[in-house]
Amino acid sequence: MSGTEHDTHAQHAHDAATTRTADTRLTSVDAHRQRILAEARVLPTHSVVLRDALGLVLADDVQNRWPVPLFDNSAMDGYAVRRADAVAGARLRVVADVAAGSSEDPSFGAGEAVRIMTGAPLPTAADAIVPLESTDIGTAITETPPEFITITEQPKPSAHIRLEGSDAEAGSIAVSAGVELGAWQLSSIAAAGHATISVHRRPRVAVISTGSELIDPAATPVRGQIPESNSILLSAALRASNVEVTLATTVPDDNDALQAAVDEALAVSDAIVLTGGASVGAFDVVKAVLDGAASIRFDRVSMQPGKPQGFGRIDGTLVFCLPGNPVSVAASFEMFVRPALRAMAGHADIDRPRVTRTAAVGWRTPAGRTQILPAIFNDQIVQPASRGGSGSHLVSSLADAEGLAIVPADVDHVDEGDAVTVMVLS
């Protein structure tokens, strides 16, 4: 850092100390997160067929029922030979034909060969495979094998043979418990001889967006109304996180309507995510209905955007009460809701990856609060996705954002060239 940069940082720190005082009544981001994760208990396990297991977390180790491969087989279309007979220029009689799936084990003697297809069992008498292209006939295939072939290149010892158990021994672990099941893992489980597995249940989550000002996105707003987008944002984010959405609804600022929606959600959900009405306004319906219900508590968290947060448990259901502005919802989901749901689903890695990038421009940060800023970045630099700053209302910035720049609470200003942590969203 240059002397000028040092002086700039010092001046920002001095200004912050003399003109702005951090609110000590705020709950830290880490403290709020730990309170949530302490309640995010892993969901029960159940058995599913492989086709329904994509994205779920394996509950128990899966063992190979048999060796992989199951038997010695050919890795090439060609001819099974005795290598000693298959010198360059040798003319061999083709006495049998073995296709993939065949149970035959044809015998052959000196000066003979067996045509064989990829994956077919290796004849007991063979010790090498000559590929089609290493014969005078080449890769042309006919329904019946040729009577004779001439070897153009002698195979190496055990050439093109897949040996029984060379990939995995019988009884070995094919896929370990705790692994998120993607296409490759499911393929390995199938190859290990299993069609049904034990997995952690997918979380079931309800979304309730509150606000009398909210209208359908296709409607025409009058003064004071805005299109409702939070339920769309959250439902999509939940589905992208491999969560089952049990309910997605919008309710006005009415205590009875909200209570009815919460009761409906509680009956079918492991978690409920509410947006709006969580602050200190006169019509903050979520806080009015839920504050003090069971273990639900509302806090002011030292983050921007997303300061007003509520969280707790009603019976076995987690309840997240998020602010109403869309950027606050997006930031809160990534910081608190998604990690908790991944923990419930049995994931060991509950957080998105983070990288460090260089600030391409400078920007202001809130005093004493962690800044969660929608950002654009590449392999070198990062910059805000919005030219309007980091306000919670700047929903248009979400369309371009590729990550969230996370600036610690003790940083008063990001200068061009500073190192910035970025949560990678895709």
C-alpha positions in Angstrom: 0.0 0.0 0.0 1.4 3.4 -0.9 1.7 6.2 1.5 -1.2 8.0 -0.1 -3.4 4.9 0.2 -2.4 4.5 3.8 -3.3 8.1 4.5 -6.7 7.6 2.8 -7.4 4.5 4.8 -6.4 6.3 8.0 -8.6 9.2 7.2 -11.6 7.0 6.6 -11.0 5.2 9.9 -10.7 8.5 11.7 -13.9 9.9 10.1 -15.8 6.7 11.0 -14.5 6.9 14.6 -15.4 10.6 15.0 -18.7 10.9 13.0 -20.2 7.5 13.1 -20.6 5.1 16.0 -21.5 1.4 15.4 -24.7 0.3 17.1 -23.6 -2.1 19.9 -27.2 -3.5 20.0 -26.7 -5.2 16.7 -26.2 -9.0 16.5 -23.2 -10.0 14.5 -23.7 -12.0 11.3 -21.8 -14.9 12.7 -23.8 -15.0 15.9 -27.1 -15.0 14.0 -25.8 -17.7 11.7 -24.7 -19.9 14.6 -28.1 -19.6 16.2 -29.7 -20.8 13.0 -27.3 -23.6 12.4 -27.7 -24.9 15.9 -31.4 -25.5 15.1 -30.8 -27.0 11.6 -31.0 -30.6 12.5 -30.3 -33.3 9.9 -33.6 -34.7 8.5 -34.5 -38.4 8.7 -33.3 -40.9 6.1 -35.5 -42.9 3.7 -35.0 -45.3 0.8 -35.3 -44.1 -2.8 -34.7 -45.5 -6.2 -31.7 -44.2 -8.0 -33.7 -42.2 -10.5 -35.2 -40.1 -7.6 -31.9 -39.6 -5.8 -30.2 -36.8 -7.9 -28.9 -34.1 -5.6 -29.7 -35.9 -2.3 -27.1 -36.8 0.2 -26.2 -40.5 0.7 -26.9 -41.7 4.2 -24.9 -45.0 4.3 -21.9 -46.3 2.5 -22.7 -48.2 -0.7 -20.5 -51.3 -1.2 -19.7 -53.0 -4.5 -21.7 -56.3 -4.5 -19.3 -57.8 -7.0 -15.8 -56.9 -8.4 -15.7 -54.2 -11.0 -15.3 -55.3 -13.8 -17.3 -58.5 -13.0 -15.1 -60.6 -15.3 -12.1 -60.3 -17.6 -13.4 -58.6 -20.8 -12.2 -57.0 -23.9 -11.6 -53.2 -24.1 -11.7 -53.2 -27.9 -13.5 -54.6 -30.8 -11.0 -57.1 -32.2 -9.7 -60.6 -31.8 -8.8 -62.6 -28.7 -5.5 -64.4 -29.3 -2.6 -66.2 -27.8 0.0 -63.4 -27.9 2.8 -65.9 -28.9 0.8 -66.7 -32.1 0.0 -63.1 -32.9 3.3 -61.8 -34.3 3.3 -59.3 -37.1 2.5 -61.2 -40.4 0.9 -64.2 -38.7 -2.2 -65.6 -40.4 -4.7 -66.9 -37.9 -7.9 -68.9 -38.4 -11.0 -67.3 -36.7 -12.9 -70.1 -35.0 -15.5 -68.4 -32.9 -17.4 -65.1 -32.3 -18.1 -63.6 -28.8 -20.5 -60.6 -28.4 -21.1 -58.4 -25.4 -23.5 -60.2 -23.1 -22.5 -63.7 -24.3 -21.9 -66.4 -21.7 -19.8 -68.5 -24.1 -16.1 -69.4 -23.4 -14.9 -70.7 -26.8 -11.7 -72.7 -26.8 -9.1 -72.2 -29.5 -5.6 -73.5 -30.1 -2.3 -72.5 -31.8 -2.8 -70.5 -34.9 -6.3 -69.6 -34.1 -8.3 -66.6 -32.9 -11.7 -65.6 -31.7 -13.5 -62.4 -32.9 -14.7 -60.4 -29.8 -16.6 -57.2 -29.2 -16.0 -54.6 -26.5 -17.2 -55.7 -23.1 -17.5 -59.3 -24.1 -16.0 -62.0 -21.7 -12.4 -62.8 -22.5 -12.0 -66.5 -23.6 -10.0 -68.4 -21.0 -7.4 -69.4 -23.6 -6.6 -65.8 -24.6 -4.0 -63.5 -23.1 -4.3 -60.4 -25.4 -6.6 -58.6 -27.7 -5.7 -57.6 -31.3 -7.8 -54.5 -32.2 -9.6 -54.6 -35.6 -7.3 -51.9 -36.9 -4.2 -54.1 -36.3 -5.3 -56.7 -38.8 -5.3 -56.8 -42.6 -9.1 -56.5 -42.7 -9.2 -53.3 -40.6 -12.3 -51.9 -39.0 -14.8 -53.3 -41.5 -17.4 -55.4 -39.6 -19.5 -58.1 -41.2 -22.3 -60.1 -39.5 -20.2 -63.3 -39.6 -16.5 -63.3 -38.7 -13.8 -63.6 -41.5 -12.3 -67.1 -42.0 -8.7 -65.8 -41.6 -7.0 -62.6 -40.4 -3.4 -61.4 -40.8 -1.8 -59.6 -37.9 -0.2 -56.3 -38.8 1.1 -55.4 -35.3 1.8 -57.8 -32.4 -0.1 -56.8 -29.2 1.7 -56.1 -26.0 1.2 -58.5 -23.0 -2.4 -58.4 -21.8 -3.2 -55.7 -24.4 -6.7 -54.3 -24.2 -7.9 -56.6 -21.5 -10.0 -55.3 -18.6 -9.2 -57.6 -15.7 -11.8 -58.7 -13.2 -11.7 -56.4 -10.1 -9.2 -54.0 -11.6 -11.5 -51.0 -10.9 -12.9 -52.1 -7.5 -12.9 -55.3 -5.4 -16.1 -56.9 -4.2 -17.1 -55.4 -0.8 -15.2 -52.2 -1.4 -16.9 -48.8 -1.0 -18.4 -47.6 -4.2 -19.7 -44.3 -2.8 -19.3 -43.0 0.7 -22.0 -41.7 3.1 -22.3 -37.9 3.0 -21.7 -37.5 -0.7 -24.1 -35.4 -2.7 -25.4 -37.6 -5.5 -24.8 -36.5 -9.0 -25.0 -38.3 -12.3 -21.5 -39.9 -11.9 -22.1 -41.1 -8.3 -25.5 -42.6 -9.3 -23.8 -44.4 -12.1 -21.2 -45.9 -9.8 -23.9 -47.1 -7.4 -25.8 -48.8 -10.2 -22.6 -50.4 -11.4 -22.1 -51.6 -7.8 -25.3 -53.5 -8.1 -27.8 -51.3 -6.2 -31.2 -49.9 -7.4 -32.3 -48.5 -4.1 -30.3 -46.5 -1.6 -30.7 -44.7 1.8 -30.6 -40.9 1.6 -31.4 -37.9 3.8 -34.8 -36.5 3.0 -35.1 -33.4 0.9 -36.2 -30.3 3.0 -39.8 -29.2 2.5 -40.0 -25.4 2.6 -42.9 -22.9 2.4 -42.6 -19.3 1.1 -44.9 -16.6 2.4 -44.4 -13.1 1.0 -46.2 -10.3 3.0 -47.3 -6.8 2.0 -50.6 -5.1 1.1 -48.6 -3.2 -1.6 -47.8 -6.3 -3.5 -49.6 -7.2 -6.7 -49.2 -9.9 -9.4 -46.3 -9.1 -11.7 -48.6 -9.0 -14.7 -51.0 -6.5 -13.1 -50.8 -2.7 -13.6 -49.8 -1.0 -10.4 -51.6 2.1 -9.0 -49.9 4.5 -6.7 -48.3 2.7 -3.8 -48.3 -0.8 -5.4 -45.3 -2.8 -6.6 -45.0 -6.1 -8.4 -44.4 -9.0 -6.0 -41.0 -10.7 -6.7 -39.8 -12.2 -3.5 -41.8 -15.4 -3.7 -40.5 -15.9 -7.3 -36.9 -15.3 -6.1 -37.2 -17.6 -3.1 -39.1 -20.4 -4.9 -36.5 -20.5 -7.6 -33.6 -20.3 -5.2 -35.0 -23.1 -3.1 -35.6 -25.4 -6.1 -32.1 -24.6 -7.3 -30.9 -25.7 -3.9 -32.7 -29.1 -4.4 -35.5 -28.2 -1.9 -39.2 -29.1 -2.3 -41.4 -26.0 -2.2 -44.6 -26.9 -0.4 -46.3 -23.5 -0.6 -45.6 -20.2 -2.2 -48.1 -17.5 -1.4 -48.6 -13.8 -0.9 -50.7 -12.3 2.0 -51.6 -8.7 2.8 -50.7 -7.0 6.0 -53.4 -8.7 7.9 -52.7 -10.7 11.1 -55.5 -13.3 10.6 -54.5 -13.9 7.0 -50.8 -14.3 7.9 -51.6 -16.7 10.8 -53.8 -18.8 8.5 -50.9 -19.0 5.9 -48.4 -19.9 8.6 -50.7 -22.6 10.0 -51.1 -24.1 6.6 -47.3 -24.1 6.0 -46.5 -25.6 9.4 -48.6 -28.7 8.5 -46.5 -29.6 5.5 -43.0 -28.0 5.9 -39.7 -28.4 7.6 -39.0 -24.7 7.2 -41.0 -21.5 6.4 -39.4 -18.4 4.9 -41.4 -15.2 5.3 -40.5 -11.9 3.7 -41.5 -8.4 4.8 -43.0 -7.1 8.0 -39.9 -8.0 10.1 -38.8 -4.5 11.1 -40.2 -1.9 13.4 -42.9 -0.3 11.2 -46.5 0.2 12.4 -47.7 -2.4 9.9 -45.0 -5.0 10.3 -47.4 -7.9 10.4 -44.8 -10.8 10.6 -43.3 -9.4 13.7 -46.7 -8.6 15.2 -47.9 -12.2 14.7 -44.7 -14.2 15.3 -42.5 -12.3 17.7 -42.3 -14.4 20.9 -44.2 -17.4 19.3 -42.4 -20.5 20.4 -38.6 -19.7 20.1 -39.0 -17.0 17.4 -37.0 -13.9 18.1 -36.4 -10.8 16.1 -32.9 -9.2 16.0 -31.1 -6.4 14.2 -28.2 -8.1 12.5 -25.1 -6.1 11.6 -25.3 -6.5 7.9 -26.4 -4.3 5.0 -28.7 -5.0 3.4 -30.7 -7.3 5.6 -30.5 -5.8 9.1 -34.0 -6.8 10.4 -34.0 -10.6 10.9 -36.3 -13.0 12.7 -35.7 -16.7 13.4 -36.9 -19.5 15.6 -38.6 -22.9 15.7 -42.3 -23.7 16.0 -42.4 -27.3 17.1 -40.2 -29.0 14.5 -40.4 -26.3 11.8 -37.7 -23.6 11.3 -39.1 -20.2 10.7 -37.0 -17.5 8.9 -38.4 -14.0 8.9 -36.5 -11.9 6.3 -36.8 -8.2 5.3 -39.0 -7.3 2.4 -36.7 -5.6 0.0 -35.6 -8.1 -2.7 -31.8 -7.5 -2.4 -32.2 -8.1 1.4 -34.0 -11.3 0.7 -31.4 -12.5 -1.7 -28.5 -11.7 0.7 -30.4 -13.2 3.7 -31.1 -16.4 1.8 -27.5 -16.9 0.8 -26.1 -16.0 4.3 -28.6 -17.8 6.5 -31.4 -19.8 4.8 -29.5 -21.9 2.2 -26.7 -23.0 4.6 -29.3 -24.2 7.1 -31.3 -26.1 4.5 -28.1 -27.8 3.3 -27.2 -28.8 6.8 -30.7 -30.2 7.2 -30.3 -32.2 4.0 -27.1 -33.8 5.4 -24.5 -31.8 3.4 -21.1 -31.5 4.9 -20.2 -28.4 2.8 -23.1 -26.0 3.5 -21.5 -22.8 2.2 -20.9 -21.6 -1.4 -17.2 -21.2 -2.4 -15.5 -17.9 -1.8 -12.7 -16.3 -3.8 -10.6 -13.1 -3.4 -10.6 -10.5 -6.1 -9.3 -7.0 -6.6 -11.8 -4.1 -6.4 -12.0 -2.5 -9.9 -13.5 0.7 -8.4 -14.0 2.1 -4.9 -17.3 2.2 -3.1 -18.7 3.1 0.3 -19.6 0.6 3.0 -21.9 1.0 6.0 -20.3 1.8 9.4 -20.1 -1.2 11.7 -22.0 -3.5 9.4 -21.0 -6.4 7.1 -21.8 -5.3 3.6 -23.3 -8.0 1.3 -23.1 -6.5 -2.2 -24.4 -8.0 -5.5 -21.3 -8.0 -7.6 -19.8 -8.7 -11.0 -16.4 -10.3 -11.1 -14.0 -12.3 -13.2 -10.7 -14.1 -12.5 -9.1 -10.8 -11.5 -11.4 -8.0 -10.5 -14.8 -7.4 -8.7 -17.1 -4.4 -8.8 -20.7 -3.6 -7.7 -23.4 -4.9 -10.0 -25.4 -1.7 -9.5 -24.1 1.9 -10.1 -26.6 2.9 -7.4 -24.7 1.5 -4.5 -25.8 -1.3 -2.1 -29.3 -0.3 -1.2 -31.7 -3.1 -0.5 -34.2 -1.8 -3.1 -31.8 -2.1 -6.0 -33.4 -5.2 -7.4 -32.3 -4.7 -10.9 -28.7 -5.3 -9.8 -29.6 -9.0 -9.1 -30.0 -9.7 -12.8 -26.3 -9.0 -13.5 -24.8 -10.2 -10.3 -22.5 -13.3 -10.4 -21.7 -13.2 -6.7 -21.9 -11.3 -3.5 -19.0 -9.1 -2.4 -18.7 -9.5 1.4 -17.0 -6.6 3.1 -16.3 -7.0 6.9 -17.9 -4.6 9.3 -14.6 -3.0 10.3 -13.9 -1.8 6.8 -15.2 1.8 6.2 -14.5 2.1 2.5 -13.4 -0.1 -0.3 -10.7 1.5 -2.4 -9.8 0.6 -6.0 -7.2 -2.1 -5.7 -8.3 -3.5 -2.4 -8.7 -7.3 -1.9 -12.4 -8.2 -1.6 -14.0 -11.6 -0.7 -16.6 -12.8 -3.2 -19.2 -15.5 -2.6 -19.6 -17.3 -5.9 -23.2 -17.9 -6.7 -22.9 -20.1 -9.8 
